[in-house]
Amino acid sequence: MAGPGGARPGAGRKPKDEENRIRDLMMPYSLDAIQCLANIVVSDKSKDTDKISASKIIIEYAYGKPKERVENDINITGVDFNIKEVFKVNNK
């Protein structure tokens, strides 16, 4: 078994040429894929969950995915300082 680090076969990001080749292969099917999503949204036979999923994909690609806000509340014991004081801005 190889040690940590170093180049490994198949590791890392695929070359840009490979991404371009795959994109070019998929391009002829993109309009059909969009139409399929649209059909799911408007079809009376589609389940509500499928309509929501298809709608979400369409909206995210049309308008961009909304930014996610992540909040953390971290309690550290044994450390005696106030983080708000560390980052306090002097407004004079």
C-alpha positions, 0 to 999 in steps of 0.5 A: 500500500502506498504512503500518504500524499503523492500522485495516484492514478485516477485521483484529482480533477479530470482534465478540462478536455475531458469535461469539454468532451463530456459536455459536447456529448451531452449537448444534443440531449439538453433540450429534451432534458429541459422539455422533460422537466417542463412536462413533469411540472405541467402534467396532471399525472405527475406526483406533487413531489416530482413536480416540486423536484423538477421545478426546483431544478428549473429555478436553480438553473434559471436563476441560480441556487440561493446562497445557504446560510450556516450558523454555528453555536460553539461552546469551548470550555477552558478558554477565557475570552469573549470572541465578540471582544476579539473582533470588536471594531472601534467606531470613533 
